[in-house]
Amino acid sequence: MASLVQAVRLALHYGEDKLGVTDIFGEDAGPPLGGIFTATQGLKTAWNSPLDERGLIGMAMGIAYAGGRPVAEIQFCDYGFNVIDLLKIAGNQRWASAGAFELPLVVMTPTGTGIRGSLYHSHSFESWASRLPGWKIVMPSNPLDAYGLMLSAIRDPNPVMVLLPKALLRVKGGEKIPGEPADELELSRRIDAPVGDRSDWIPQWPDVEPYFIPFGKGALTRKGTSATVVSYGRQLPICVQVANELFASGLGDVEVLDLRSIFPYDWSLISQSVAKTGRVILVNEDTEVTNFGEHLYRRIVEEFFYDLLAPPVLLAGKHVPGIGLNQEYEMNTVPQAREIREALVKLLEVQP
């Protein structure tokens, strides 16, 4: 099975081969490194940009205006804060031109904790990104979704931001990418650059096939009747693990939804689940103040107030200036399995 970062690489290869991608670029995105997480290894249109996020986004906008189809990588989402103004401008171009100008650009960037990145490599970005009108924002939790969301991002005529959970980049999936070799070792031999001298290395790309996940379409990851968990990215597999443990312990049958698309989001999926269970918890690792989950919380309360059996719960990262390098600091700053379990048990115990 492909890992999440291999799935991204396969999608980018398909994009430059079949969907008209003209440029894949960013800091260390080109040879010899192929991206700090290897997401752009071996791609024929990949090149290295200067250490300048504003220049990177400005270049991507220029290429898109000129008829190209670029994919720009911000090496860590923490440095997306340097270009909020340009991201806002990119998002309003279709609107400002009354639909006359397309801006088909993709910005991909690793997000979240889980790699002990400390202050400048551990931020979450989805709440900030969701405040940028004109952008579509997605975050996969598994390789197949990463592949399908990236292909949809490349094909879209508008700006799309693909947030990649750092902690899941090396995690293998449970479903194969369409056209992926049956032997995962063969996949690695064909598309992973060797350690050391790569000057003569050429990837042997498999014949991957198209697979598009529509924006605004979440996934029912685990069916249940006792409560609803709404999550995405790194926290999603942790929530599924906790839900399975609670079921095995006889404490409840929890439904888990993978939002996948932060904006637009699948309100229909959320609505059907909340109406069924009457209990909901929103879990992510972005900071709890002005968290994207607070928007969902507000809408759930407004539309399902009389259907709720308990007050909704938001479990998110603590509102601190940064994530500490020490493992204990990191683990006590963003939700862990123990906290999710405790919050769910408490939610399930509330009597209507």
C-alpha positions in Angstrom: 0.0 0.0 0.0 1.2 3.5 -0.8 1.9 5.9 2.0 0.2 9.3 2.1 3.2 11.1 0.7 3.7 8.5 -2.1 0.0 9.0 -3.0 0.6 12.8 -3.3 3.6 12.1 -5.5 1.6 9.7 -7.7 -1.2 12.3 -8.0 1.3 15.1 -9.0 2.8 12.8 -11.6 -0.7 12.0 -13.0 -1.4 15.8 -12.9 1.7 16.7 -15.0 1.2 13.8 -17.3 -2.6 14.0 -17.9 -4.1 17.2 -16.3 -1.8 19.9 -17.7 0.3 20.7 -14.6 3.0 23.0 -15.9 5.1 23.7 -12.7 5.6 22.1 -9.4 7.8 24.2 -7.2 8.8 25.3 -3.7 11.7 25.4 -1.4 13.7 22.2 -2.1 10.9 20.9 -4.2 13.1 20.2 -7.2 16.2 18.0 -7.5 18.0 16.6 -5.6 15.8 16.6 -2.5 12.3 16.5 -4.0 10.7 18.2 -1.1 11.5 18.1 2.6 9.0 15.2 2.9 9.8 13.8 -0.6 6.4 14.7 -2.0 7.9 16.0 -5.2 10.7 13.5 -5.9 11.2 12.6 -9.5 8.6 14.9 -11.0 9.6 16.3 -14.4 8.1 19.8 -13.8 9.5 20.2 -10.3 12.0 23.1 -9.6 13.4 24.9 -6.6 12.2 28.3 -5.5 14.0 30.9 -3.4 13.4 30.9 0.3 10.6 33.4 -0.1 6.9 32.4 0.5 5.6 35.7 -0.8 7.6 35.2 -4.0 6.4 31.6 -4.2 2.7 32.5 -4.1 3.2 35.6 -6.3 4.9 33.3 -8.9 2.1 30.8 -8.7 -0.5 33.5 -9.3 1.5 34.8 -12.3 1.9 31.3 -13.8 -1.9 30.7 -13.4 -2.8 34.1 -14.9 -0.5 33.3 -17.9 -2.4 30.1 -18.7 -0.3 27.6 -16.7 -1.5 25.2 -14.0 1.0 25.4 -11.1 1.3 23.5 -7.8 3.2 25.5 -5.2 4.5 23.9 -2.0 4.9 26.0 1.2 7.4 23.8 3.0 5.6 24.1 6.3 2.2 25.7 6.8 3.7 27.8 9.6 5.1 30.0 6.9 1.8 30.5 5.2 1.3 33.2 7.8 3.8 35.2 5.8 1.5 35.4 2.8 -2.0 35.8 4.2 -2.5 39.0 2.1 -1.5 37.3 -1.2 -3.7 34.3 -0.4 -6.6 36.6 0.1 -5.9 38.3 -3.2 -5.7 35.0 -5.0 -9.1 34.0 -3.5 -10.9 37.1 -4.7 -9.8 37.2 -8.3 -12.6 35.1 -9.8 -15.1 37.2 -7.8 -13.5 40.5 -8.6 -13.5 39.7 -12.3 -17.2 38.6 -12.3 -16.0 35.2 -13.4 -13.9 36.4 -16.3 -10.5 35.1 -14.9 -9.8 31.7 -13.7 -6.9 31.1 -11.3 -6.1 27.3 -11.4 -3.4 27.1 -8.8 -2.8 24.5 -6.0 -1.0 25.3 -2.8 0.0 22.2 -0.8 1.6 22.4 2.6 2.2 20.1 5.6 0.2 21.0 8.7 -0.2 20.0 12.3 1.9 18.4 15.0 3.3 14.9 15.4 6.9 15.3 14.2 8.3 17.2 17.2 8.7 20.3 15.1 8.5 22.8 17.9 7.4 26.4 17.6 7.9 27.0 13.9 7.0 23.7 12.4 3.9 22.5 14.3 1.1 24.9 13.6 -2.3 24.0 12.2 -3.6 26.1 9.3 -7.1 25.0 8.5 -9.0 27.6 10.6 -7.0 30.4 9.0 -7.4 29.0 5.6 -11.2 28.6 6.1 -11.4 32.4 6.4 -10.0 33.0 2.9 -13.1 33.4 0.6 -12.6 32.0 -2.8 -10.3 29.1 -1.7 -11.3 25.5 -1.5 -9.6 23.8 1.5 -9.0 20.1 1.9 -7.2 17.8 4.3 -6.9 14.0 3.7 -6.5 11.4 6.5 -5.4 8.5 4.3 -3.5 7.9 1.0 -6.4 7.2 -1.3 -8.2 10.4 -0.2 -4.9 12.3 -0.7 -4.7 11.0 -4.2 -8.3 11.8 -5.1 -8.4 15.2 -3.4 -5.1 16.2 -5.1 -6.4 15.3 -8.5 -9.6 17.3 -7.9 -7.5 20.2 -6.7 -5.3 20.1 -9.9 -8.4 20.0 -12.2 -10.2 22.8 -10.5 -10.1 26.3 -12.1 -10.0 28.1 -8.7 -7.3 28.2 -6.0 -7.2 25.1 -3.8 -5.2 24.5 -0.7 -4.2 20.9 0.1 -3.2 20.6 3.8 -1.2 17.4 4.4 -1.0 16.1 8.0 2.7 15.8 8.8 2.2 12.9 11.2 0.4 10.8 8.6 2.7 11.4 5.6 4.6 8.1 6.2 1.5 6.1 7.1 0.3 3.5 4.6 -3.3 3.2 3.6 -5.8 0.4 3.7 -6.9 0.8 0.0 -4.7 0.9 -3.1 -4.4 3.8 -5.4 -6.0 2.9 -8.8 -3.1 1.4 -10.9 -0.8 1.1 -7.9 1.5 -2.0 -8.1 0.3 -4.9 -6.0 3.7 -5.2 -4.3 4.4 -2.1 -2.1 8.1 -2.9 -2.2 7.9 -2.6 -6.0 6.2 0.8 -5.7 9.0 2.0 -3.5 11.7 0.7 -5.9 10.0 2.5 -8.7 9.2 5.9 -7.3 11.4 6.4 -4.1 14.7 8.0 -4.9 17.8 6.2 -3.5 19.8 7.5 -0.6 22.9 9.2 -1.7 23.7 10.2 -5.3 20.5 10.7 -7.3 22.0 12.3 -10.3 21.2 9.4 -12.7 18.0 8.2 -11.0 14.8 8.3 -13.0 11.5 7.1 -11.5 9.5 4.3 -13.2 6.0 5.6 -12.7 3.2 3.1 -12.6 0.2 3.6 -14.8 -2.0 5.1 -12.1 -5.6 5.9 -13.1 -7.9 8.9 -12.5 -9.7 9.0 -9.2 -11.5 12.3 -8.2 -13.0 13.0 -4.8 -15.5 15.9 -5.1 -15.0 18.9 -2.9 -17.6 19.2 -0.1 -18.0 15.4 0.1 -17.1 13.9 3.5 -16.8 10.2 4.4 -18.7 8.1 6.9 -15.7 6.3 8.3 -17.4 4.4 11.1 -21.2 3.9 11.5 -22.7 4.3 14.9 -25.8 5.4 16.8 -24.7 6.7 20.2 -22.8 9.9 19.2 -21.2 11.6 16.2 -17.5 12.5 15.9 -16.6 15.1 13.3 -12.9 15.2 12.5 -10.3 15.2 9.7 -6.6 14.9 9.1 -4.3 13.5 11.8 -7.1 13.3 14.5 -9.4 11.1 12.3 -7.6 7.7 12.7 -7.2 8.4 16.5 -11.0 9.1 16.7 -11.7 5.8 14.9 -9.4 3.9 17.2 -11.1 5.4 20.3 -14.6 4.7 18.9 -13.7 1.0 18.3 -12.3 0.7 21.8 -15.5 2.2 23.3 -17.6 -0.2 21.3 -15.5 -3.2 22.4 -15.9 -2.0 26.1 -19.7 -1.7 25.7 -19.7 2.0 26.4 -21.2 3.2 23.1 -21.4 2.8 19.3 -19.9 6.0 18.0 -20.2 7.3 14.4 -17.1 8.9 13.0 -17.2 11.4 10.1 -14.1 12.4 8.1 -14.8 15.9 6.8 -12.0 15.6 4.2 -13.1 19.0 2.7 -12.9 21.9 5.2 -14.5 24.3 2.7 -16.9 23.6 1.2 -17.9 21.0 3.8 -20.4 18.3 3.8 -23.2 19.7 5.9 -25.6 17.1 4.6 -23.4 14.3 6.1 -23.1 16.1 9.4 -26.8 16.9 9.6 -27.9 13.3 9.0 -25.6 12.0 11.6 -26.4 14.6 14.3 -30.1 14.1 13.7 -29.6 10.4 14.2 -27.3 10.4 17.3 -28.3 13.6 19.1 -24.8 13.9 20.4 -21.8 15.4 18.7 -18.1 16.1 19.4 -15.8 18.0 17.0 -12.2 17.0 17.2 -9.2 18.7 15.6 -5.7 20.0 16.7 -6.0 23.6 15.6 -6.1 26.1 18.5 -9.4 26.2 20.3 -10.0 30.0 20.0 -11.6 30.9 16.7 -11.3 27.3 15.7 -13.1 26.1 12.5 -14.9 23.6 14.7 -16.6 26.5 16.5 -18.3 27.4 13.2 -19.7 23.9 12.9 -20.7 24.0 16.6 -22.7 27.2 16.1 -24.5 25.8 13.1 -25.3 22.5 14.8 -26.8 24.4 17.8 -28.8 26.7 15.5 -30.2 24.0 13.4 -30.5 21.0 15.8 -31.1 22.6 19.2 -34.2 20.7 19.9 -32.8 17.4 18.6 -29.7 17.4 20.8 -29.5 15.0 23.7 -26.5 16.8 25.2 -24.5 20.0 24.6 -22.0 19.6 21.7 -18.3 19.4 22.5 -15.3 21.0 20.8 -12.0 19.2 21.6 -9.1 21.2 20.0 -5.6 22.4 20.6 -4.8 24.6 23.5 -4.6 28.3 22.9 -0.9 28.7 23.4 1.7 30.7 21.4 3.4 27.6 20.0 4.1 23.9 20.4 7.1 23.0 22.6 9.8 20.7 21.3 9.6 18.4 24.3 7.3 15.5 23.6 5.3 16.1 26.8 4.7 19.7 25.8 3.4 18.6 22.3 1.3 15.8 23.6 -0.3 18.0 26.2 -1.0 20.8 23.7 -3.1 18.9 21.2 -5.8 16.2 21.7 -4.6 12.7 22.3 -6.5 9.4 22.4 -6.9 9.6 26.2 -8.5 13.0 26.0 -10.8 12.0 23.2 -11.9 8.9 25.1 -12.6 10.9 28.2 -14.6 13.6 26.3 -16.6 10.9 24.5 -17.4 9.0 27.7 -18.5 12.2 29.4 -20.7 13.1 26.4 -22.3 9.6 26.3 -23.1 9.8 30.0 -25.1 13.1 29.7 -28.8 12.3 30.4 -31.3 14.2 28.2 
